[in-house]
Amino acid sequence: MSNPLLAPFDTVPFSKIKNEHFKPAFIQAMDKARAEIDAITNTDEAPTFQNTIVALDFSGRQLDRISSVFFNLNSAETNEEIQKIAQEVSPLLSAFSNDITLNEALFNRIKTVFANKTSLDLTVEQETLLEKKYKSFSRNGANLSEGKKNRLREIDAALSKLKLKFGENILAETNTFEMLLSEESALKGLPEGEKDAAAQLAKSKNKDGWLITLDYPSYVPFMKYAENRELRKKLSLAFGSKGFHSNALDNQENVLKIVNLRHERAVLLGYRSHAHFVLEERMAETPEKVNEFLNELLEKAKPAAQREFKQLEDFAKELDAIDRLQKWDGSYYAEKLKQKLFNLDDEQLKPYFKLENVIAGVFKIAEKLFELQFEEVFNIEKYHKDVKTYRVTDLKGNLISVFYADFHPRSGKRGGAWMTSFKPQYQKDAINVRPHISNVCNFTKPTPSKPSLLTFNEVTTLFHEFGHALHGMLANTTYPSLSGTSVFWDFVELPSQVMENWCFEKEALELFAHHYKTGEVIPMQLVQKIKESATFHEGMATLRQLSFGLLDMSWHGADPSSIKDVKTFETKAFANTSLYPETPETCMSTAFSHIFQGGYSSGYYSYKWAEVLDADAFAYFKEKGIFNKEVATKFKEHILSKGGTDNPMELYKRFRGSEPKVEALLERAGLLDKKE
Ligand SMILES: [Zn+2]
């Protein structure tokens, strides 16, 4: 009875929670949630929006809070015991959610409400909720006959095995390859630190010399700095041919099986293709729209990419008499050219980005734009002493959110940066429950003699995650499952990416980019360099991203049953986007984990999609002033506070007055036609 997780709490009582509290709390909260679902299905009342859809959305609140506390800790402050509990409770949680999706009585009630939706006089938010609940069942086969349901389960089982195998093969191929160099001269061009790392790696495997592998920390610097062209070629071909060696680790069959099973699954559920199925729940909506988007961007970015490629080829010719620039030359000469053009490194910038100043800056910007005030408070419990806690209020002092900030690495925290929440926002019984949002990053720790100074990349990361945090903090919806960042996948990066833009603006930098010793504001000529180097080779980078997006859409946008050869199919899909000479030894698809192992199938386009959204949104700010209240208020009202309560394109148009245009991105990236 003394389990603090099961007692009501507002901010999480971390000091009272012991690891042994989690499992019993999970089990009891799952029982409670099951009882709440039973109460929905066991009634004699006819199904209504309130007694079914709303009741379902508000069921399992306690389980939700316990889960967020537990999984947030497992990411930011874990230990072996917590990891063990995670392994124990994860199957229980998936069984729990399966029980819900397979609950026929529940689906029948939802279906009845859904069938009557036009007569229910629902608000847009309510209609969105109803649709979301219905789709979460129908897209998992709830409407199918028993026979088809069985086939769907077979497909899902086969797909999860194939995806696993696909990933295992790539991992094994990555681990099998080793390039052991016995002469130091073979590493010429590499910075000392990289050479040391290669020597260390060899030593750790009881080998003499220097070891280069296909892992990014080893592969990337070698391709960027190694002067030896033959070795770069060897490494590049090995990297590009993972899963393409006609051996036991070959992924060609797996690719064909995966795309065919995905297609069959989509058709079974009534969709024309896997892409049609996936995109139904995306802002882009259809494969036609995605292809149109990718091709429009391609047409407009290609001239710039070709110009950059020509410039790079000329540079390589001039420097080393390279006749035809190959895939294994790209990053090497690009790095050299970049050094020549910009000569900009992190150490020049870091003194202007002391962590405390950057935080104060991002808060100031949030105040100017959205009238938020951040006050550090010391009466909220935290899970580690390095975490900072803030009370976020509006100008009248009303609580908007609690904000946790956890910035430095330590053992027990995973790498990367993310936003999460300890408590969601929703409205119930006329009370607007305010959220508790958290940002977790891994920035360099201060030492007794030096404060934490961020690289420019870390500054944009901080702004990015803070943008996600604003989406959570300013949420103002009724139903928990539509609140904050619960939006379509290709819409969720708008608030985060748009915030990054302020890092490049004089007016914003003046607020916080002050030298940590002298207080001097960052010189504008440095800012100009940051901007220019940020768009260096943007045309080629864009073309590369588009080529992956188009390949993804080719695999998933139509019936794949007639595709016989992976490489032939891929070469055709790349026809419009390739700059380098074709290499028959390599294949992208057999190692394209994003779409064949991870969750990006029919979704790779969303990287560029999100960039267009944020560039177009920021162009509006630029037009009226980056601190313009009118634009900021529209952004708050139509985007940040609305979560997933409405169609994202409608929300966007209400903010911007029109659909996003790719020109905004081209302009920002310096890709619009320049007369030379
Ligand atoms: Zn993000």
Boltz pocket constraint, residues with backbone or C-beta under 6 A from the ligand:
constraints:
  - pocket:
      binder: B
      contacts: [[A, 464], [A, 468], [A, 492], [A, 493], [A, 496]]
      max_distance: 6.0
